């Protein structure tokens, strides 16, 4: 029986991946290591807790003693643990460097010591920077624009160095913008959906012309799955949705599907170093047999439906002091 250590498994993508993995592979066991920062939420895995093949450990990947204790019990590591929000990294980069670089190094050292068979590092398309035309390939030069993406780029290079130097079987996946159930409502899609439901303004950066490639979280999970089982150590695999939309286009679609007026859109000052466009060439992963399952329109309807049904989940988050401290300026209802 394969035993997998999933770090950051109480977060958005990690929790969806754990559910995906347990459902698809009846013989796999999963240990979830999560620090439970503001974005970690055990409610995300409420339905998984009763599964005898799943266990949770609260802890930090920077804790070398705990990491070694867990790594010696598994044969595979999938590292979702990361600080991920660009805006937060601009305000304070320390936590991003600590988790995304130092914490990753603790995992890599333990993986090397206990001869882990597979180490999958979960990365992001943001390490490439912005691209005006065409799509990024895995071999393109990294050009990150924010402390967040810089810390992820550093982590990627560190992980690859363990393969080059020690032959640690490292594989890296870089996905485009994910969306779906259980996404912390500071990211644009869940923020705009939940704000629209409650008739709060939708804060749109600049003119809303920035372009993002969107992928439904379950499609990303299947991409990580393919890379894990069919990928070659030392290689990088892009996982993109091939669905580019400007932020204003996305915003208007969310409002239309929720039957809300465009007067809820509130244009705000653009953030520093805001990348204009992301796009990924995923031919390398597709050659391994990966293919996305969901169209954007189908997936966004599923996502909106989930947030409409699970109001308590996101209201509990938005009512916390930590969330309101960061985002109170977004809690202004439209004047009728």
Secondary structure, DSSP 8 states (H G I E B T S, - for coil): --EEEEETTTSHHHHHHHHHHHHH-TT-EEEEEE---TT--GGGGTTTTT-TTEEEEE--TT-HHHHHHHHTT-SEEEE------HHHHHH--HHHHIIIIIIHHHHHHHHHHTT-SEEEEEEEGGGG---SSS-B-TTS-----SHHHHHHHHHHHHHHHHHHHH---EEEEEE-EEE-TT--TTSHHHHHHHHHHTTB-EEEETTS--EEEEEEHHHHHHHHHHHHHH--TT-EEEE----EEEHHHHHHHHHHHTT--GGGEEEE---TT---B--B--HHHHTTT------HHHHHHHHHHHHHH-HHHHHHHHTSHHHHHHHGGG--B---
